[in-house]
Amino acid sequence: MIGTDCYRLGEILLQPIPLTPMFQRILCTLLISHGLLAAQQAPATSSQVQPVDEPLPLLDTGIPGLIADGTPAMPAPLPEPLQFKVKRTLTSRRQVTEAPEIIGLPAVKGTINVTVQLVEDPGLPDPPPPLITPPMEESAVADGMAELSEPGPDFQLIFVSATVYDHARTYVRCGFGTGEEIAGWSNIDFNHFCGVGTYQVKGSDGILRQYSLMMAIGDEYTDGTSDELTPAPTLPVLATSGPAFVITEGDTTDKESMDMFQGMHDLYRVEGARMAAACQAREVAYEARKTYLLANPPVPKDVTIQFWKRETPSPAGMNALTKGAKP
């Protein structure tokens, strides 16, 4: 799920970032991997039992599904363990240091057993040959991203970089990945958009457009609530009675870009309460997990490595040997 636990990624990405093709690829990888980790590691607390609200059967502006709220995903089923006949075992003790699950917590340190076992050939089938990926030039990758991001009649992929100030104002830079960007100030806390992967907006022309959101976000504080304070930026005058924005950069005559920027605020006008509740639930889940890890520090796990010599070399191995390469 794209966008899960976005606020924690903001510890790294604190400033609006130019949405170059290279950044887009890095951002995609970060968000996907971060979302998967969050889904696997989030604690099951009493405040997370049910997702926030139910998905809506949408024919209008809204989010056609659940919003990520810190509820852990069901774990993937474990494969059936293989039974090996051990021929030889060697065990050693090692001091290890592992990165903490949550940034800012102590590193995971300890002594583990590293066991190496020589086992009999279990006769497993040959693995499929590796896929041969042709080398891709930077221009080819950029062209592919541009094609993927090309606005279509019903679906658009948008890239957003957002910096939230004091949870009250957000500087937003966004675009379709084609190089053209639009930026401005919003009175929405864009942390509430974390956990939202896809949404749809019915424009003033009556057309229902779907958007897929890829976002990097960070928080800045100018009011003394953080150890590191950021000088207060010059903020434009914005309405306080509802979602509002002011464009400061980009082509305001570009209808697609303006519809996209306006659409995020139209979405918040409809789904803002549900998005804010999901954001709060993610914060609760995050703090609960952090508290649990501090009270129950994890310890490194022992490692077992099993290997064997094949009774008959694989075709791929024989082919490598005959060509003078290592299998």
C-alpha positions as CSV (number, residue, x, y, z in Angstrom):
1,M,0.0,0.0,0.0
2,I,1.5,3.3,-1.0
3,G,1.7,6.0,1.5
4,T,1.6,3.9,4.7
5,D,3.4,5.6,7.6
6,C,4.5,8.5,5.5
7,Y,5.2,10.8,8.5
8,R,8.2,8.6,9.5
9,L,9.8,9.0,6.1
10,G,9.6,12.7,6.7
11,E,12.4,12.4,9.2
12,I,14.7,12.0,6.2
13,L,12.9,14.1,3.5
14,L,12.4,17.4,5.2
15,Q,12.5,19.9,2.4
16,P,10.6,20.2,-0.9
17,I,12.6,18.2,-3.4
18,P,12.7,18.8,-7.2
19,L,10.7,16.0,-8.8
20,T,13.4,14.8,-11.2
21,P,13.0,11.3,-12.8
22,M,15.9,10.1,-10.7
23,F,14.2,11.3,-7.5
24,Q,10.9,9.7,-8.6
25,R,12.5,6.3,-8.9
26,I,14.2,6.7,-5.5
27,L,11.0,7.9,-3.9
28,C,9.0,5.0,-5.3
29,T,11.5,2.5,-3.8
30,L,11.5,4.3,-0.5
31,L,7.8,4.5,-0.1
32,I,7.1,0.9,-1.2
33,S,9.8,-0.6,1.1
34,H,8.8,1.7,4.0
35,G,5.2,0.9,3.6
36,L,5.9,-2.9,3.7
37,L,8.1,-2.5,6.8
38,A,5.4,-0.5,8.5
39,A,2.8,-3.1,7.7
40,Q,4.9,-6.0,9.0
41,Q,6.1,-4.3,12.2
42,A,3.2,-2.2,13.4
43,P,1.9,-3.4,16.8
44,A,-1.6,-4.8,17.3
45,T,-2.9,-2.5,20.0
46,S,-6.4,-2.1,21.2
47,S,-6.6,1.3,19.4
48,Q,-5.9,-0.3,16.1
49,V,-8.3,-3.2,15.9
50,Q,-10.6,-1.7,13.3
51,P,-9.6,0.5,10.3
52,V,-10.9,4.0,10.3
53,D,-14.4,4.0,8.9
54,E,-15.6,1.8,6.0
55,P,-14.8,2.2,2.3
56,L,-17.3,4.1,0.3
57,P,-19.0,3.0,-2.9
58,L,-17.9,6.1,-4.7
59,L,-19.5,7.8,-7.6
60,D,-18.2,11.2,-6.6
61,T,-15.2,12.8,-4.9
62,G,-13.6,10.6,-2.2
63,I,-11.2,7.8,-1.3
64,P,-12.5,4.5,-2.7
65,G,-11.1,2.3,0.0
66,L,-9.7,2.2,3.5
67,I,-7.1,4.7,4.7
68,A,-4.0,3.2,6.3
69,D,-4.3,3.8,10.0
70,G,-1.6,1.7,11.6
71,T,-3.5,-1.6,11.6
72,P,-1.0,-4.4,11.0
73,A,-1.4,-6.4,7.8
74,M,-1.9,-10.1,8.1
75,P,1.5,-11.9,8.1
76,A,2.4,-13.9,5.0
77,P,2.1,-17.6,5.4
78,L,5.5,-19.3,6.2
79,P,6.7,-21.9,3.7
80,E,6.9,-25.5,4.8
81,P,10.3,-26.1,6.3
82,L,12.6,-28.5,4.5
83,Q,14.0,-31.5,6.4
84,F,17.8,-31.8,6.0
85,K,20.1,-34.6,7.0
86,V,23.0,-32.9,8.7
87,K,26.5,-34.2,7.9
88,R,28.6,-31.7,9.7
89,T,28.0,-28.7,12.0
90,L,30.2,-25.7,13.0
91,T,29.0,-23.1,15.5
92,S,30.6,-19.9,16.5
93,R,29.7,-16.9,18.7
94,R,29.5,-13.4,17.2
95,Q,28.9,-9.9,18.5
96,V,26.4,-8.1,16.3
97,T,24.9,-4.7,16.0
98,E,21.7,-4.2,14.0
99,A,19.8,-1.0,13.1
100,P,16.7,-0.3,15.3
101,E,13.2,-0.8,13.9
102,I,12.4,2.8,14.6
103,I,14.8,5.7,13.9
104,G,16.0,7.2,17.2
105,L,15.8,4.0,19.3
106,P,19.0,2.3,20.6
107,A,20.7,-0.1,18.2
108,V,20.0,-3.8,18.6
109,K,23.1,-5.4,20.1
110,G,24.0,-8.8,21.4
111,T,25.8,-12.1,21.0
112,I,24.4,-14.7,18.6
113,N,25.2,-18.2,17.6
114,V,26.2,-18.6,13.9
115,T,25.7,-22.2,12.9
116,V,27.0,-23.5,9.5
117,Q,25.8,-27.0,8.5
118,L,26.8,-29.2,5.7
119,V,23.8,-31.3,4.7
120,E,23.0,-34.0,2.2
121,D,21.8,-33.0,-1.2
122,P,17.9,-32.7,-0.8
123,G,17.5,-33.1,-4.5
124,L,15.6,-29.8,-5.1
125,P,14.6,-28.9,-8.6
126,D,16.7,-26.4,-10.5
127,P,15.8,-22.8,-10.0
128,P,14.5,-20.9,-13.0
129,P,17.2,-19.1,-15.0
130,P,17.7,-15.5,-14.1
131,L,15.9,-12.9,-16.2
132,I,18.2,-11.0,-18.6
133,T,17.5,-7.3,-18.2
134,P,18.9,-5.2,-21.0
135,P,20.9,-2.1,-19.9
136,M,18.7,1.0,-19.6
137,E,20.0,4.4,-20.4
138,E,18.9,7.4,-18.3
139,S,17.0,8.7,-21.2
140,A,15.0,5.5,-21.6
141,V,14.1,5.5,-17.9
142,A,13.0,9.1,-18.1
143,D,10.9,8.3,-21.2
144,G,9.3,5.4,-19.4
145,M,8.4,7.6,-16.4
146,A,7.0,10.3,-18.7
147,E,4.9,7.7,-20.4
148,L,3.6,6.3,-17.1
149,S,2.9,9.8,-15.8
150,E,1.2,11.1,-19.0
151,P,-2.2,12.3,-17.9
152,G,-5.0,10.1,-19.2
153,P,-8.7,10.6,-19.5
154,D,-9.5,8.9,-16.2
155,F,-6.3,8.3,-14.3
156,Q,-3.3,10.4,-13.4
157,L,-0.1,9.6,-11.4
158,I,1.0,12.6,-9.4
159,F,4.2,13.3,-7.4
160,V,4.1,15.5,-4.3
161,S,6.8,17.0,-2.1
162,A,5.3,18.6,1.0
163,T,6.8,20.5,4.0
164,V,4.4,21.0,6.9
165,Y,4.9,23.9,9.2
166,D,3.6,23.6,12.8
167,H,0.9,21.2,11.5
168,A,-0.9,24.3,10.2
169,R,0.4,25.2,6.8
170,T,2.0,23.2,4.1
171,Y,4.3,24.2,1.2
172,V,3.4,21.8,-1.6
173,R,5.3,21.1,-4.8
174,C,3.7,18.7,-7.2
175,G,3.5,17.5,-10.8
176,F,2.8,14.7,-13.2
177,G,6.5,13.6,-13.5
178,T,6.9,15.3,-16.9
179,G,9.2,18.1,-15.5
180,E,6.5,20.7,-15.2
181,E,5.7,21.5,-11.6
182,I,3.3,23.7,-9.7
183,A,3.8,24.9,-6.1
184,G,2.1,26.8,-3.4
185,W,0.9,27.1,0.2
186,S,-2.1,25.2,1.6
187,N,-3.9,25.5,5.0
188,I,-4.1,21.7,5.1
189,D,-1.8,19.5,7.3
190,F,-0.6,17.2,4.5
191,N,0.3,14.6,7.0
192,H,-3.3,13.7,6.7
193,F,-2.7,12.6,3.1
194,C,-0.3,9.9,4.3
195,G,-2.0,6.5,4.0
196,V,-3.9,7.6,0.9
197,G,-2.7,5.8,-2.2
198,T,-5.6,6.4,-4.7
199,Y,-8.4,8.9,-4.7
200,Q,-10.9,10.4,-7.1
201,V,-12.3,13.9,-7.7
202,K,-15.2,15.0,-9.8
203,G,-14.2,18.2,-11.5
204,S,-16.4,21.2,-12.3
205,D,-16.8,19.7,-15.8
206,G,-18.5,16.7,-14.2
207,I,-15.7,14.3,-15.1
208,L,-14.6,11.8,-12.4
209,R,-10.7,11.7,-12.4
210,Q,-8.7,9.2,-10.5
211,Y,-5.3,10.1,-9.0
212,S,-2.5,7.9,-7.6
213,L,-0.4,9.7,-5.1
214,M,3.4,9.4,-4.5
215,M,4.4,11.7,-1.7
216,A,7.5,12.7,0.3
217,I,6.7,14.7,3.4
218,G,8.5,16.4,6.3
219,D,7.6,18.5,9.3
220,E,9.1,21.7,10.4
221,Y,8.4,23.6,13.7
222,T,8.7,27.3,14.3
223,D,6.8,27.5,17.6
224,G,9.3,25.8,20.0
225,T,7.8,22.2,19.9
226,S,11.0,20.7,18.4
227,D,14.6,20.6,19.5
228,E,15.6,22.1,16.1
229,L,13.6,25.2,15.2
230,T,13.1,26.5,11.7
231,P,12.9,30.2,11.0
232,A,9.2,31.0,10.3
233,P,8.6,31.4,6.6
234,T,6.6,34.3,5.2
235,L,3.1,32.9,4.9
236,P,0.4,34.2,2.6
237,V,-3.1,35.0,3.9
238,L,-5.3,31.9,3.7
239,A,-8.9,31.2,4.6
240,T,-9.4,29.4,7.9
241,S,-13.0,28.1,7.3
242,G,-12.1,25.4,4.9
243,P,-9.4,24.0,2.6
244,A,-7.7,26.8,0.7
245,F,-4.4,27.4,-1.2
246,V,-2.3,30.0,-2.9
247,I,-0.1,29.2,-5.9
248,T,3.3,30.8,-5.8
249,E,5.2,28.9,-8.6
250,G,4.3,27.4,-11.9
251,D,1.9,28.0,-14.7
252,T,-1.5,28.8,-13.3
253,T,-3.0,28.7,-16.8
254,D,-2.3,25.0,-17.0
255,K,-5.7,23.5,-16.4
256,E,-4.6,20.0,-15.6
257,S,-2.1,21.2,-13.0
258,M,-4.7,23.5,-11.4
259,D,-7.4,20.8,-11.4
260,M,-4.9,18.5,-9.7
261,F,-4.1,21.1,-7.0
262,Q,-7.7,22.1,-6.6
263,G,-8.7,18.4,-6.5
264,M,-6.6,17.6,-3.4
265,H,-8.4,20.4,-1.6
266,D,-11.8,19.2,-2.8
267,L,-10.9,15.7,-1.6
268,Y,-10.0,17.1,1.8
269,R,-13.3,19.0,2.0
270,V,-15.1,15.6,1.6
271,E,-12.8,13.2,3.4
272,G,-10.8,15.5,5.7
273,A,-12.4,14.1,8.9
274,R,-11.6,10.5,8.0
275,M,-8.1,11.4,6.8
276,A,-7.4,13.2,10.1
277,A,-8.7,10.3,12.2
278,A,-6.5,7.9,10.3
279,C,-3.5,10.1,10.8
280,Q,-4.1,10.2,14.5
281,A,-4.5,6.4,14.6
282,R,-1.1,6.0,12.9
283,E,0.5,8.3,15.4
284,V,-1.0,6.3,18.2
285,A,0.2,3.0,16.7
286,Y,3.7,4.5,16.1
287,E,4.0,5.7,19.7
288,A,2.6,2.4,21.1
289,R,5.2,0.4,19.1
290,K,7.9,2.8,20.2
291,T,6.9,2.4,23.8
292,Y,6.8,-1.4,23.5
293,L,10.2,-1.6,22.0
294,L,11.7,0.6,24.7
295,A,10.1,-1.6,27.4
296,N,11.0,-4.8,25.6
297,P,14.3,-4.2,23.7
298,P,14.7,-6.7,20.9
299,V,17.7,-9.1,20.8
300,P,19.5,-10.3,17.7
301,K,18.4,-13.8,16.6
302,D,20.7,-16.7,16.0
303,V,21.6,-17.5,12.4
304,T,21.8,-21.0,10.8
305,I,23.3,-21.5,7.3
306,Q,22.8,-24.8,5.5
307,F,24.6,-25.8,2.3
308,W,25.2,-28.9,0.3
309,K,27.1,-30.2,-2.7
310,R,24.9,-31.3,-5.5
311,E,25.1,-34.9,-6.6
312,T,24.6,-33.8,-10.2
313,P,25.5,-30.3,-11.3
314,S,22.7,-28.2,-12.7
315,P,22.6,-27.4,-16.4
316,A,23.3,-23.8,-15.6
317,G,26.3,-24.8,-13.5
318,M,27.7,-27.1,-16.2
319,N,27.2,-24.4,-18.8
320,A,29.1,-21.9,-16.6
321,L,31.9,-24.5,-16.0
322,T,32.3,-25.2,-19.7
323,K,32.6,-21.5,-20.4
324,G,35.3,-21.1,-17.8
325,A,33.1,-19.1,-15.5
326,K,32.2,-19.9,-11.9
327,P,28.7,-21.5,-11.5
